[in-house]
């Protein structure tokens, strides 16, 4: 194991949950119009973070597939490596964005939306403890998640190429917000690793499904602008 259980993963999960909540307290503050504009202009950072997330999730999918069909100590070791890799990507991404937001004058604010999310996470954990899911479900959902991230990267790359010509950029605040909720769920997942197998696997599946919905919503908004721009460039209108 890379870190001792249960203490190591619990500490890592707690740190990730904390930094995710700090981010959410900035993103969810009542006066967030300026934050939405600021986030929507930093598309290059979004592309980089999305690419890193894709790489680490691809590694986790391979190791998870081996664990399903060929369980063993070596496979478990690489699963731990993948888990630490995911933590590094999520924690680093959240830390960098907090630094950038604070540097530009934005501060964490305790608001009702943030408190509601904490309450929903607690309820979600208690509910998922009652359900058992096979690991094969995790691998299938993760495969779909990877395809979704790959499509997002393709769409973001096309959008980034035309961003300088756009007067009003697409609001990617929902994607940034969804990423923070996703990392919060992953933090809770790490914390539950040694205490409830049902909650651990359930949170994994829920985190993928939730972020997939957010990503597809974002892709739909980006595609509308990209398609319109392509039509305009060809002179079809």
C-alpha positions in Angstrom: 0.0 0.0 0.0 1.2 3.5 -0.8 -0.4 4.9 2.4 -1.4 3.0 5.6 -5.1 2.2 5.9 -7.3 3.4 7.3 -5.5 6.5 8.5 -3.7 7.4 5.2 -6.6 7.4 2.8 -8.9 9.0 5.5 -6.5 11.9 5.8 -6.1 12.3 2.1 -9.9 12.2 1.6 -10.4 14.8 4.4 -7.9 17.2 2.8 -9.5 16.8 -0.6 -13.0 17.3 0.8 -11.8 20.4 2.7 -10.1 22.0 -0.4 -13.2 21.2 -2.5 -15.5 22.8 0.0 -13.3 25.9 0.1 -13.6 26.1 -3.7 -17.3 25.6 -3.6 -17.7 28.3 -1.0 -16.1 30.7 -3.6 -18.0 29.4 -6.6 -21.4 29.4 -4.9 -21.4 32.8 -3.2 -24.5 34.8 -4.0 -22.6 37.5 -5.9 -20.9 35.3 -8.5 -21.3 37.0 -11.8 -17.7 38.2 -11.8 -16.5 34.8 -10.8 -18.4 33.2 -13.7 -16.7 35.6 -16.2 -13.3 35.0 -14.7 -13.6 31.2 -14.8 -15.1 31.3 -18.4 -12.0 33.1 -19.7 -9.5 30.5 -18.3 -10.3 27.8 -20.8 -6.7 26.7 -21.3 -6.5 25.7 -17.6 -9.7 23.7 -18.0 -8.3 21.8 -21.0 -5.1 21.0 -19.1 -6.9 19.8 -16.0 -9.4 17.8 -18.1 -6.5 16.1 -19.9 -4.8 15.2 -16.6 -8.0 13.8 -15.3 -8.5 11.7 -18.4 -5.0 10.2 -18.1 -5.3 9.2 -14.4 -8.9 7.8 -14.9 -7.6 5.8 -17.9 -4.9 4.3 -15.7 -7.5 3.6 -13.0 -9.8 1.9 -15.6 -7.0 -0.4 -16.7 -6.0 -1.4 -13.2 -9.7 -1.8 -12.1 -10.3 -4.1 -15.1 -7.3 -6.2 -14.1 -8.6 -6.3 -10.5 -12.0 -7.7 -11.7 -10.5 -10.4 -13.9 -7.1 -11.0 -12.2 -7.2 -9.9 -8.5 -3.9 -10.0 -6.7 -1.4 -8.0 -4.6 0.4 -6.4 -7.6 -2.9 -5.3 -9.1 -4.0 -3.9 -5.7 -0.7 -2.0 -5.5 -1.3 -0.3 -8.9 -4.9 0.5 -7.8 -3.4 2.3 -4.9 -1.0 4.1 -7.2 -4.0 5.1 -9.4 -6.0 6.3 -6.3 -3.0 8.5 -5.2 -2.7 9.8 -8.7 -6.3 10.8 -8.8 -5.9 12.5 -5.4 -2.9 14.5 -6.7 -4.7 15.7 -9.8 -7.9 16.7 -7.9 -6.0 18.3 -4.9 -3.6 20.2 -7.2 -6.3 21.4 -9.4 -8.4 22.7 -6.5 -5.4 24.3 -4.8 -4.3 26.1 -8.0 -7.8 27.5 -8.7 -8.2 28.6 -5.0 -4.8 30.4 -5.3 -5.9 32.1 -8.6 -9.3 33.1 -7.3 -7.9 34.5 -4.0 -5.1 36.3 -5.9 -7.8 38.0 -8.0 -9.8 39.2 -5.0 -12.3 36.4 -4.5 -12.8 34.9 -1.0 -14.6 31.9 0.5 -18.1 32.8 1.7 -20.3 30.6 3.8 -23.7 30.4 2.1 -26.8 28.2 2.1 -25.9 26.4 -1.1 -22.6 25.2 0.4 -24.3 24.0 3.6 -26.9 22.2 1.5 -24.2 20.3 -0.4 -22.6 19.1 2.9 -26.0 17.9 4.1 -26.7 16.1 0.8 -23.3 14.4 0.9 -24.0 13.1 4.4 -27.4 11.7 3.4 -25.9 10.2 0.2 -23.3 8.4 2.3 -25.9 6.9 4.6 -28.1 5.8 1.7 -25.3 4.2 -0.2 -24.2 2.2 2.8 -27.4 0.1 2.3 -26.6 -0.9 -1.3 -24.1 -3.3 -2.7 -22.7 -2.9 -6.3 -20.5 -5.3 -8.2 -17.1 -3.9 -9.4 -18.1 -4.6 -13.0 -20.6 -1.8 -12.7 -17.8 0.6 -11.7 -15.7 -0.4 -14.7 -18.6 0.0 -17.2 -19.5 3.4 -15.8 -15.9 4.5 -15.7 -15.5 3.5 -19.4 -18.4 5.8 -20.3 -16.9 8.5 -18.1 -13.6 8.2 -20.1 -15.4 8.6 -23.4 -17.3 11.6 -22.1 -14.1 13.3 -20.9 -12.4 12.6 -24.3 -15.3 14.2 -26.1 -15.2 17.2 -23.8 -11.5 17.6 -24.6 -12.2 17.5 -28.3 -15.0 20.1 -27.9 -13.0 22.3 -25.6 -10.0 22.3 -28.0 -12.3 23.5 -30.9 -13.8 26.1 -28.6 -10.4 27.4 -27.4 -9.4 28.0 -30.9 -12.2 30.5 -31.5 -12.4 32.0 -28.0 -10.5 35.2 -29.0 -13.1 36.0 -31.6 -16.0 35.7 -29.1 -17.4 38.8 -27.4 -19.3 36.8 -24.8 -17.7 33.5 -23.9 -19.7 30.4 -22.9 -20.3 30.3 -19.2 -18.3 27.3 -18.0 -19.1 28.0 -14.4 -21.4 24.9 -14.2 -18.5 22.7 -15.4 -16.1 24.2 -12.8 -18.8 23.8 -10.1 -19.5 20.2 -11.1 -15.8 19.4 -10.9 -15.6 20.7 -7.3 -18.7 18.6 -6.4 -17.0 15.6 -8.1 -13.8 16.1 -6.1 -15.8 16.5 -2.9 -17.5 13.1 -3.6 -14.1 11.5 -4.3 -12.8 12.9 -1.0 -15.7 11.4 0.8 -15.1 8.2 -1.1 -11.5 8.1 0.2 -12.7 8.7 3.7 -15.1 5.8 3.5 -12.6 3.3 2.0 -11.9 1.3 5.1 -15.3 1.8 6.8 -17.9 0.9 4.3 -17.3 -1.0 1.0 -20.8 -0.3 -0.1 -20.5 3.4 0.4 -17.0 3.4 -1.2 -18.2 1.7 -4.4 -21.5 3.6 -4.5 -19.8 7.0 -4.2 -17.4 6.0 -7.0 -20.3 5.3 -9.3 -22.3 8.3 -8.3 -19.3 10.6 -8.8 -18.8 9.4 -12.4 -22.5 9.6 -13.2 -22.9 13.0 -11.7 -19.9 14.5 -13.5 -20.9 12.8 -16.8 -24.3 14.7 -16.7 -22.5 18.0 -16.0 -20.0 17.4 -18.8 -22.7 16.5 -21.4 -24.6 19.6 -20.4 -21.5 21.7 -21.0 -20.7 19.9 -24.3 -24.2 20.7 -25.5 -23.7 24.5 -24.7 -20.3 24.6 -26.4 -21.5 22.7 -29.5 -24.2 25.2 -30.1 -21.7 28.0 -30.3 -19.2 26.0 -32.3 -21.8 24.8 -34.8 -23.1 28.4 -35.2 -19.5 29.7 -35.7 -18.8 27.0 -38.4 -22.0 27.9 -40.2 -21.2 31.6 -40.0 -17.6 31.0 -41.3 -18.9 29.0 -44.3 -21.3 31.8 -45.2 -24.4 29.6 -45.0 -26.4 32.2 -43.2 
